[in-house]
Amino acid sequence: MIETPYLLFLGDAPDGLAAKVAQGIKDWRPKNAVGQFRMEGCKADMRLPDMTLEEARAAGAKTLVIGVANRGGIISAAWKKVLVQALEEGFDLASGLHNLLRDEPDLVAVAKATGRQLHDVRVPSVQYPIANGVKRSGKRCLAVGTDCSVGKMYTALCMDREMKARGMKSSFRATGQTGILITGDGVPLDAVIADFMAGSVEWLTPDNDADHWDMIEGQGSLFHVSYSGVTMALIHGGQPDALVVCHEPTREHMRGLPGYKLPSLEQVRDMALQLAKVANPACQVIGYAINTQHMGDDEAQAYLADVETRLGLPATDPYRYGSDKLVDALAAL
């Protein structure tokens, strides 16, 4: 088990989106976030107290969590001095990067010498099966997106919270590093061998009560040439009964791909639904989750109203305005 509370390490993150792991922990497990550690040049800010390692230990922090999700998931050489010092000062380290802590000889040596723990959450701990496509009992909802990091995890978490508040049967199913650090369980999907990805999603969302919903955290985008594979595995392995299309309207291009523009909501809706119907012909798109964090209230409300009028389904920013509309649509299925 990863000991809490955490000191969130933002390193030299170039923007807030690069520190989405830290942001997710801060927003969904605020009691676990004592403060943040930022290096020179860091442009991310969780609006938590900036702390030295010594200050964080005095405040009770037990684990330094790497809150950065950079392209390729690499432990930067510039971070090493802080990570080593954290171990020496009594912190455990936790990371969801592809570049594993356990594969860094200097960190392993210091952890062994100090008796500290290295936690790599992006490591599959189960021998997953190959997907068989057999229909499972229970219901499943999957968030799909126009791009990476547009709010798919937040959408599933917001809907799960609202469903539980209503007394509905619901489970959030984490499929990425941030979701796993928030909930303590899940499948690190993008670290699963390709042939077993869909099977791991089947394993994550097993047979359940007929009125139980698995709220599946989405990953990547069918239109993102770097990460479309994980999205396909979720669509076919998840066999969703419902899809929610997620979008961030202020993006000028796909995340990390300046040569690619974002697809339209209609394009994602149509392609995702066609592919979902391969595994579940009854699947439906039930609404749109719009990430309006960079829009003023009037602009956001106008955008949501336009989406509803144009596409004929409920649209909301589930984190900013609540997920009631989307949960109502699920309950009506």
Rosetta blueprint (number, residue, H / E / L):
1 M L
2 I L
3 E L
4 T L
5 P L
6 Y E
7 L E
8 L E
9 F E
10 L E
11 G E
12 D L
13 A L
14 P L
15 D L
16 G H
17 L H
18 A H
19 A H
20 K H
21 V H
22 A H
23 Q H
24 G H
25 I H
26 K H
27 D H
28 W H
29 R L
30 P H
31 K H
32 N H
33 A E
34 V E
35 G E
36 Q E
37 F E
38 R E
39 M L
40 E L
41 G L
42 C L
43 K L
44 A L
45 D L
46 M L
47 R L
48 L L
49 P L
50 D E
51 M L
52 T L
53 L H
54 E H
55 E H
56 A H
57 R H
58 A H
59 A L
60 G L
61 A L
62 K L
63 T E
64 L E
65 V E
66 I E
67 G L
68 V L
69 A L
70 N L
71 R L
72 G L
73 G L
74 I L
75 I L
76 S L
77 A H
78 A H
79 W H
80 K H
81 K H
82 V H
83 L H
84 V H
85 Q H
86 A H
87 L H
88 E H
89 E L
90 G L
91 F L
92 D E
93 L E
94 A E
95 S E
96 G L
97 L L
98 H L
99 N L
100 L L
101 L H
102 R H
103 D H
104 E L
105 P H
106 D H
107 L H
108 V H
109 A H
110 V H
111 A H
112 K H
113 A H
114 T H
115 G L
116 R L
117 Q L
118 L E
119 H E
120 D E
121 V L
122 R L
123 V L
124 P L
125 S L
126 V L
127 Q L
128 Y L
129 P L
130 I L
131 A L
132 N L
133 G L
134 V L
135 K L
136 R L
137 S L
138 G L
139 K E
140 R E
141 C E
142 L E
143 A E
144 V E
145 G E
146 T L
147 D L
148 C L
149 S L
150 V L
151 G L
152 K H
153 M H
154 Y H
155 T H
156 A H
157 L H
158 C H
159 M H
160 D H
161 R H
162 E H
163 M H
164 K H
165 A H
166 R L
167 G L
168 M L
169 K E
170 S E
171 S E
172 F E
173 R E
174 A L
175 T L
176 G L
177 Q H
178 T H
179 G H
180 I H
181 L H
182 I H
183 T H
184 G L
185 D L
186 G L
187 V L
188 P L
189 L H
190 D H
191 A H
192 V L
193 I L
194 A H
195 D H
196 F H
197 M H
198 A H
199 G H
200 S H
201 V H
202 E H
203 W H
204 L H
205 T L
206 P L
207 D L
208 N L
209 D L
210 A L
211 D L
212 H E
213 W E
214 D E
215 M E
216 I E
217 E L
218 G L
219 Q L
220 G L
221 S L
222 L L
223 F L
224 H L
225 V L
226 S L
227 Y L
228 S H
229 G H
230 V H
231 T H
232 M H
233 A H
234 L H
235 I H
236 H H
237 G H
238 G H
239 Q L
240 P L
241 D L
242 A E
243 L E
244 V E
245 V E
246 C E
247 H E
248 E L
249 P L
250 T L
251 R L
252 E L
253 H L
254 M E
255 R L
256 G L
257 L E
258 P L
259 G L
260 Y L
261 K L
262 L L
263 P L
264 S L
265 L H
266 E H
267 Q H
268 V H
269 R H
270 D H
271 M H
272 A H
273 L H
274 Q H
275 L H
276 A H
277 K H
278 V H
279 A H
280 N L
281 P L
282 A L
283 C L
284 Q E
285 V E
286 I E
287 G E
288 Y E
289 A E
290 I E
291 N L
292 T L
293 Q L
294 H L
295 M L
296 G L
297 D H
298 D H
299 E H
300 A H
301 Q H
302 A H
303 Y H
304 L H
305 A H
306 D H
307 V H
308 E H
309 T H
310 R H
311 L H
312 G L
313 L L
314 P L
315 A E
316 T E
317 D L
318 P L
319 Y L
320 R L
321 Y L
322 G L
323 S L
324 D H
325 K H
326 L H
327 V H
328 D H
329 A H
330 L H
331 A H
332 A L
333 L L
